[in-house]
Amino acid sequence: MEPLQANSRLHTVIFDMDGLLIDSEPLWEEAGTELLVAYGCQLTPELYAATVGLRTQEWLQYWFHHFGIRAANLEQAEQSIVDSVIAKVEQQPRMMAGVHYILDYFKQRGFKIALATSSPLRMAEKVVALLGIGHFFEVLTSAEHMPYGKPHPQVYLQCAQQLQVDPLGCLCFEDSFNGMIAAKAAKMKCVVVPAASQLTQARWGAADLKLSSLQNFNDLLLAPMMGG
């Protein structure tokens, strides 16, 4: 297939990672719940869903404040959760449906391809290696050490800067509400692929497109987002 012409509006695609490329959200939830249990606190799935997409540090700050846990334990807790999730991912590297399809789709059309995640860079590097998809990405960007994480747009803007592209020419794929807000705040197009249990929620209305799977994306869905 011929690459898209230089005057096409969209020329870059940026993917979130957790819950979109790899089925790691259950592992983050498991690791976070295990850690809070160690402090005598119980986190329900409903409560967890409210903070999906945040960086680990912000996730911990939120729940430590919620449960009244001493903030002095934050740094150690953050390291513990990340180590736990990486170990769990290594044991269960479950790729989401349609990942190879969507990466091949955009590669064949001449798009620049990148990743922008709230997770630490070391986890992103581990995930793309485990899934065998590292060669697709020109840039891996992490919000880990940035002043702001999602829903702030900084990680997406930084990713565009590293690629040396205009944010207005970027299309993002996200699975979380916080990620969608970050992409839209960066003035990028956004396709959301929410968890099945959240698919019918009205809050996805801010996205340019909502899908039940990466496998469902095609030229007919891309075309309306390409024009001027």
C-alpha positions in Angstrom: 0.0 0.0 0.0 1.3 3.5 -0.9 2.2 5.8 2.0 -0.2 8.7 2.7 0.6 11.9 0.9 2.5 14.6 2.8 -0.5 16.9 2.8 -2.7 14.4 4.7 -3.9 15.8 8.0 -2.9 12.9 10.1 0.6 11.5 9.8 1.4 10.1 13.3 -0.2 7.6 15.5 0.5 7.4 19.3 -0.6 4.4 21.4 -1.2 4.2 25.1 0.1 0.9 26.6 -1.6 -0.5 29.6 -5.0 -1.9 28.8 -4.6 -1.1 25.1 -1.6 -3.0 23.9 -1.2 -5.4 26.8 -3.8 -6.7 29.2 -2.0 -5.3 32.2 -4.8 -3.4 34.0 -5.8 -6.5 36.0 -2.2 -6.8 37.0 -1.9 -3.2 38.1 -5.1 -3.6 40.0 -3.9 -6.8 41.6 -0.6 -5.3 42.6 -2.2 -2.1 44.0 -4.8 -4.0 45.9 -2.2 -6.3 47.4 -0.1 -3.3 48.6 -3.1 -1.6 50.2 -4.1 -4.8 51.9 -0.7 -4.8 53.5 -1.7 -1.4 55.0 -5.0 -2.9 56.2 -7.0 -1.2 53.4 -9.5 -2.8 51.0 -9.8 -1.5 47.4 -12.9 -2.6 45.5 -12.9 -2.9 41.7 -15.4 0.0 41.5 -13.0 2.3 43.4 -10.0 1.2 41.4 -11.8 2.1 38.1 -11.9 5.7 39.2 -8.1 6.1 39.0 -7.2 4.0 35.9 -4.7 5.9 33.7 -2.9 7.8 36.5 0.8 7.4 37.1 1.7 5.1 40.0 2.9 8.0 42.2 -0.4 9.9 41.7 -2.4 6.7 42.1 -0.7 6.1 45.4 -1.0 9.7 46.5 -4.8 9.5 45.9 -5.4 6.3 47.8 -2.9 7.0 50.6 -4.9 10.2 51.2 -8.2 8.4 50.8 -7.3 5.8 53.4 -5.2 8.0 55.7 -1.9 6.2 55.1 1.4 8.0 56.0 2.9 9.7 53.0 6.4 8.8 54.1 5.8 5.3 52.7 5.0 6.6 49.2 8.4 6.1 47.5 8.9 2.6 48.8 5.3 1.7 47.9 5.7 3.0 44.3 8.9 0.9 43.8 7.1 -2.1 45.2 4.1 -1.8 42.9 6.1 -1.3 39.7 8.4 -4.2 40.5 5.3 -6.4 41.2 3.6 -5.5 38.0 6.7 -6.0 35.9 7.1 -9.5 37.5 3.5 -10.3 36.8 3.7 -9.1 33.2 6.8 -11.3 32.6 4.7 -14.3 33.9 1.6 -13.3 31.9 2.4 -11.1 28.8 -1.1 -11.1 27.4 -1.3 -9.0 24.2 -4.7 -7.3 23.5 -6.6 -8.4 20.5 -5.7 -6.6 17.2 -2.3 -5.2 18.3 -0.3 -6.6 15.4 -3.1 -5.7 13.0 -3.3 -2.1 14.1 0.5 -1.6 14.1 0.8 -3.2 10.6 -2.1 -1.0 9.4 -0.4 2.2 10.2 3.0 1.1 9.2 1.7 0.2 5.7 0.2 3.7 5.5 3.4 5.5 6.2 2.5 6.8 9.7 5.1 7.5 12.3 4.3 5.2 15.3 5.0 6.0 19.0 3.9 5.1 22.5 3.0 7.4 25.3 2.4 5.8 28.7 1.9 6.7 32.3 4.0 3.7 33.3 7.8 3.8 33.9 10.0 3.7 30.8 11.6 0.4 32.0 8.2 -1.2 32.0 7.4 0.1 28.5 10.6 -1.3 27.2 9.9 -4.6 28.9 6.4 -4.8 27.4 7.3 -4.0 23.8 10.1 -6.6 24.0 7.9 -9.3 25.5 5.2 -8.7 22.9 7.8 -8.5 20.0 6.5 -5.2 18.8 9.4 -2.9 19.7 10.5 -2.4 16.0 7.2 -0.6 15.2 7.9 2.3 17.5 10.1 5.3 16.7 9.7 6.7 20.2 8.7 5.4 23.6 7.6 8.2 25.9 6.9 7.9 29.7 5.3 10.4 32.0 7.1 8.9 34.9 9.4 11.8 35.6 7.4 14.6 34.0 5.9 17.3 36.2 2.4 16.2 35.2 0.8 12.9 34.2 -2.4 12.1 32.4 -5.0 13.6 32.3 -2.5 16.4 31.7 -1.4 16.4 28.0 2.3 16.7 28.7 3.2 13.1 27.8 1.5 13.4 24.5 3.0 16.8 23.7 6.5 15.5 24.7 6.0 12.5 22.4 5.1 14.7 19.5 8.2 16.9 20.2 10.5 13.8 20.3 9.0 12.8 16.9 9.3 16.4 15.6 5.7 16.4 14.5 2.8 18.8 14.9 0.3 17.6 17.6 -2.5 18.5 15.3 -1.3 15.7 12.9 -1.4 13.0 15.6 -4.0 10.3 16.2 -4.0 8.7 19.7 -5.4 5.3 20.8 -6.5 5.1 24.5 -8.4 2.8 26.8 -8.8 5.1 29.8 -10.8 8.2 30.5 -7.8 10.1 31.9 -5.8 9.1 28.7 -8.6 10.4 26.5 -8.7 13.7 28.2 -4.9 14.0 27.9 -5.0 13.3 24.2 -7.8 15.8 23.5 -6.1 18.4 25.7 -3.0 18.0 23.4 -5.4 18.8 20.5 -4.9 15.4 19.0 -7.5 13.1 17.6 -8.4 10.2 19.9 -9.8 6.7 19.4 -10.9 5.0 22.6 -11.1 1.3 23.1 -12.6 1.0 26.6 -12.8 -2.2 28.7 -16.0 -4.1 27.8 -17.6 -3.3 31.1 -17.2 0.5 30.4 -18.0 0.5 26.7 -21.5 2.0 27.0 -20.6 4.8 29.4 -21.6 8.3 28.2 -18.2 9.8 29.2 -16.5 8.5 26.0 -18.5 11.1 24.0 -15.4 13.4 23.9 -13.5 10.9 21.8 -13.4 11.1 18.0 -14.3 7.4 17.8 -15.1 4.5 20.1 -14.3 0.9 19.3 -14.8 -2.4 21.1 -11.5 -3.7 19.7 -8.4 -2.5 17.8 -9.3 -5.1 15.2 -12.3 -3.0 14.2 -10.4 0.0 12.9 -10.3 0.4 9.1 -10.0 2.9 6.2 -13.7 3.9 6.5 -13.2 5.0 10.1 -9.9 6.7 9.4 -11.1 8.8 6.4 -13.4 11.2 8.3 -10.5 12.1 10.6 -8.0 12.8 7.8 -9.5 15.9 6.2 -8.4 19.5 6.8 
